[in-house]
Amino acid sequence: MILSDADIRARLARGDLKVGPLEDERLQIQPASIDVRLSDEFVIYRPSQVSCLDPRDPQTLVAASQRLHVPYGDAFVLHPGEFGLGSTIEEVAIPDDLVATVDGRSSIGRLAVVIHATAGFIDPGFQGQITLELSNIGPIPVKLYPGMRVAQLVFHELKSPARLPYGSAERGSSYQGQRGPQTSRIRLE
């Protein structure tokens, strides 16, 4: 079951679901989702720095990635075919009986910007900011501004709470508590 705006507001008020800070609840809480905003931190990959990204060699990720801070009011330009990481301003805490999905807002999709490549699923128990996998699949560069609403979170109720939620000691959760965009930690698996 997907949570409606009434369900979302009730869970936020109860405090077991956390999404914030919300700048404007009236604007951000949609009929069946919460809009989240783009932070001012980005990671871009510079292909000229390495011949190949190797998940078993973390130095290739370090050498190829560059972290950028874009001041509010300025824009991050995502060029055609370019991929970068961003993150939400909002931090989330997902209770053990919910999962969330993150997807781009239709207004952003209509600019040919994809918000996540594959990691659109947020596990029960996850806490932190959400890393966004930004791609421009169109033919024209697109400006993205820190603070703009770029994605939406949809919450799905589980039939029963997760036994081993994300972040539990037995799970080995690589991204628990993340702040800002994070590059792959597949090497930790």
Backbone hydrogen bonds, N-H to C=O, Kabsch-Sander energy under -0.5 kcal/mol:
donor,donor_aa,acceptor,acceptor_aa,energy
3,L,155,F,-2.6
5,D,31,P,-2.0
8,I,4,S,-2.9
9,R,5,D,-2.6
10,A,6,A,-2.1
11,R,7,D,-2.5
12,L,8,I,-2.7
13,A,9,R,-2.4
14,R,10,A,-2.2
15,G,11,R,-1.6
16,D,11,R,-0.7
17,L,11,R,-1.2
18,K,93,A,-2.1
20,G,91,E,-2.2
23,E,21,P,-0.6
27,L,24,D,-0.8
28,Q,24,D,-3.1
29,I,25,E,-2.6
30,Q,28,Q,-0.9
30,Q,33,S,-2.6
34,I,153,L,-1.8
35,D,28,Q,-3.2
36,V,151,A,-2.7
38,L,148,M,-2.4
39,S,87,S,-3.1
42,F,68,L,-2.5
43,V,85,L,-2.2
44,I,66,Q,-2.6
45,Y,83,F,-0.8
46,R,64,A,-3.4
49,Q,46,R,-2.1
50,V,47,P,-0.6
54,D,52,C,-0.6
57,D,54,D,-2.0
60,T,57,D,-2.0
61,L,57,D,-0.6
62,V,58,P,-2.0
63,A,59,Q,-2.9
64,A,60,T,-2.0
65,S,61,L,-1.7
66,Q,44,I,-2.5
68,L,42,F,-3.3
70,V,40,D,-3.0
73,G,74,D,-0.5
74,D,71,P,-2.2
76,F,144,L,-3.3
77,V,75,A,-0.6
78,L,76,F,-0.6
78,L,142,V,-3.0
79,H,77,V,-0.7
81,G,136,N,-2.8
82,E,79,H,-2.4
84,G,134,L,-2.4
85,L,43,V,-3.2
86,G,132,L,-2.5
88,T,130,I,-1.6
89,I,37,R,-2.1
91,E,20,G,-3.4
92,V,128,G,-2.6
93,A,18,K,-2.2
94,I,126,F,-2.6
98,L,95,P,-1.7
99,V,156,H,-2.2
100,A,122,I,-2.2
101,T,154,V,-2.3
102,V,120,G,-2.2
103,D,152,Q,-2.0
105,R,150,V,-2.2
108,I,105,R,-0.9
109,G,105,R,-2.3
110,R,106,S,-2.0
111,L,108,I,-1.7
112,A,109,G,-1.9
113,V,108,I,-1.5
114,V,112,A,-0.5
114,V,135,S,-2.9
120,G,118,T,-1.5
122,I,100,A,-3.4
123,D,121,F,-0.6
125,G,94,I,-2.0
126,F,123,D,-1.8
128,G,92,V,-2.4
129,Q,178,Q,-2.7
130,I,90,E,-0.6
131,T,129,Q,-0.5
132,L,86,G,-2.8
133,E,115,I,-1.3
134,L,84,G,-2.7
134,L,132,L,-0.9
135,S,114,V,-2.2
136,N,82,E,-1.6
137,I,112,A,-2.7
137,I,135,S,-0.7
138,G,112,A,-0.6
142,V,78,L,-2.1
144,L,76,F,-3.0
147,G,38,L,-3.4
148,M,145,Y,-2.2
150,V,36,V,-1.8
150,V,148,M,-0.7
151,A,36,V,-1.6
152,Q,103,D,-2.8
153,L,34,I,-2.7
154,V,101,T,-2.4
156,H,99,V,-3.0
157,E,1,M,-2.9
158,L,97,D,-3.0
162,A,96,D,-2.8
166,Y,124,P,-2.8
168,S,165,P,-2.1
171,R,168,S,-1.8
172,G,168,S,-0.9
174,S,172,G,-0.8
176,Q,173,S,-0.9
177,G,127,Q,-3.4
178,Q,175,Y,-1.9
188,L,185,R,-2.2
189,E,186,I,-1.9
